[in-house]
Amino acid sequence: MPRSVKDIMEQAKTLAAKFENFEIDPKESDAAEALAALHRAALRRAEVEAEIATAVDQAREFQVSWDAIGRRLGTSGEAARQRYGQRAHH
């Protein structure tokens, strides 16, 4: 159904007023900031994981044992091998 220019202008004024009077709900703002913080932390974790994987690869190139690598990572050698062993020689 076609609308007149007057109808369109009235709707534009109504929408502009809503926009000008819009107030952000603090709970939504806090939730958005919490999610943004979570996203930033996940990105940092991914960067650190990549750094660890590279360091493990380097250690394995120097024939460092999985037991020694696991101890440095705070886990067992077997757990370190299972997590990072597939990356070796890549």
Residue pairs with C-beta under 8 A, 6 or more apart in sequence:
52 73
52 84
53 84
53 87
56 69
56 80
56 84
56 87
56 88
57 84
57 87
57 88
57 89
57 90
59 68
59 69
60 69
60 88
60 89
65 77
66 77
66 78
66 80
66 81
66 85
67 76
67 77
68 77
69 77
69 80
69 81
69 84
70 76
70 77
70 78
70 79
70 80
70 81
71 77
73 80
